[in-house]
């Protein structure tokens, strides 16, 4: 009989925002089908855009994705070999309830960044208690970076080390257009980010305002993305009279074709897990200026394929922008080669598929 797995994703399916995770879901489902494995997908909403038309999706917008899965399981009693979660909070009663009704191996994948200053003491204690109570119901913890794995152990207890593993995100290299010639003087900059306070774009505005007037009057930075913090960013830009420096470009589904129009990407984020936009930018041969949070240093080597600075240090960011704009600093290597070797989507799909092999072989 066909092997079956369930994949529970607290991830909104949005036709206007197609990113790396969407391509991963599509390719992972295809890989499963090729190996006679039926994947049942549980999302908060239904959509048939792109490759989602080929997925078996169960959704109920009136329930959490976890409760929708539990209700589905109680009604249908499917024989799953593996139950996988993406973007679902770790170590909660959901995992205990799932283990109680199914003998499937449970794999929890952590994509969530942590606050720059860490969690408050009370939340740290609460997470440690949850780790004690519920971590035993999760068979494998996957972090999307070494940073994430270390944070899982800090959150829930070092006793989980034997159950943790890093699997990096990956990008579709073939779909990403490549920057052939990089401007050394007066380079073009972009930001590709959800617009929320934790992404640190307000620090970039401060950095530009701190530039010498001659550069400030010329530099152009395009911001791709949307989000709840856009109004505050626009107000800050107006406050400093930097309207000629910044342009809000909105969300674009074809960033893979857009990166190559620029020379450098700016990502002054305060919290990150492992950024797909960084990988996509590098794959387009566009170096990245970013902060030393999350897994950023696992993809960016300072002064080699980009620049690393402390989060919130707008003066350091301003100095890097000045040096790049004047041609005093430059990145010369082809940044795509790192992605070729370590962060491709086929490698990500294969690494995730290998998680199934031991359990599914027993069915």
ABEGO torsion letter per residue (X at the ends): XBBBBBBBBBBBBBAABBBAAAAAAAAAAAAAAAAGBBBBBBBABBBABEAAAABBBBBBAABBAAAAAAAAAAAAGBBBABBBBBGBBBGBAAAAAAAAABABBBBBBBABBBBAAEBBAAAAAAAAAAAAAAAAABABBBBABAAAAAAAAAAAEAAAAAABBBBBBBBBAAABBBBABBBABGBBBBBBBBBBAAAGAAAAAAAAAABBAAAAAABBBBBBEBEAAAAAAAAAAAAAGAAAABBBAEBBAAAAAAAAABABBBBABABBABBAAAAAAAAAGBBBBBBABEAAAAABBBGAAEBBBBBGBAAAAAAAAAAAAAGABBBABBAAAAAAAAABAAAAAAAAAAAAAAAAAAX
